[in-house]
Structures are given as structure tokens and as C-alpha cells.
Amino acid sequence: MANFLKKAFEDMKESAKAQHEVDKANFEAVKTESKAQWEEAKAMGNPEKRKELLQAQRDEQIAAAKERTAEAQKRIDDAKK
């Protein structure tokens, strides 16, 4: 019985350590994302930076739309065969 409890507490200790590592990693990710959002918001105050950011977003959307169009055209071609 004592051996069982000892093993159970060791397992809980290891689990708590592992969960702590996960929590630390998640906290660091949230902290970094928050800083990125702050820097983006700050950059929006600069007209040139804002134009660059908006153009990059538009370019990304255009590329995604072209990819979707190509995929749809391929489906159309496959359906006609």
C-alpha cells in the first residue's frame, strides 16, 4: 500500500512539472502575441507602415483567391472528363 501511494505521488509530481512547462510555454506565447499586437497597433499610427501592412494583406488575399480559382478550374476540368 505504501509503495502504491509513493508511486501515485511521484506520478502527480511529474504531471505537475509537465503541466507547469506547458503553462510556461503558453504564457510566453500569449505574451509574445500581445506584444506583436501592440507593435502592429503602434505601427498603424505611421501612414507609410499602415499602407505597407494593408498592401501586404491585399496581396495575400489576392494570392489566396487565385489559388482557389485554380483549384476550382481544376475541379471543373476533372468533371468534364
N, C-alpha and C positions, 0 to 999 in steps of 0.2 A: 504494500500500500504506500509506504513512504517513497519507494522508488517511482511509483506511478505519479505521485504528486510532484516529486522533484523534476521528472521529465515534463510534466504538464507546465510547471512554472518556467522551465527553460524554454519550452516552445513559445509560451506567452512573451517571454523576454525577447526572443529572436523576432517574433512577429511585431512587437512594438518597435524594435530597432528598424526593421524593414519599412514599417509604416512611417516612421519618422523620416527616413530617407525619401520616401515618396512625397511626404508633406513638404520637405525642404525643397525638392525639385519643383513641385507645383508652385510653391511660394515664389521661387526665383523666376519661374516663367511668368507668373502674373505680374510680378514687379517689373520685369523687363517689358512686357506688353504695355503696361501702364506708362512707362517712360516713353515708349515708342509712340503711343497715342498723344502724349504731351508734346513731344517733339514735332509730330505731324500738325497738331493744332497750332503750335507756335509758328511753324513754317507757313501756315495758311495766312498769316499776317503779312508775309512778304509776297507781293504780287508776282514777282518772277518765279518764285518757288511754287506758288499756287498754280500758275499756268503750266509749269513743268509737270506737276503732280496730276492735274486734270488731263493733260495731253497723254501722259503715260496710262492713265485709266482708260481713256478713249481708245488708245492703241491696243490695249489689252482686250477691250470689248470687241473691237473690230476683228482682231485675230481669232477670238473665240467664235464670233459669228461666221467668219469664213470657214473655220473648221467644221462647224455644224452644217453649213451649206454643202461642203464637200462630202460629209458623211451622208447627208440626205440625198445628194445626187447619186452617190454610190448605191444607196438602197433603191433608188428609182431604177438605175441601170440593172441592178440584180433582179428586180421584179419584172422587168421587161423581157428577160431571157427565158 
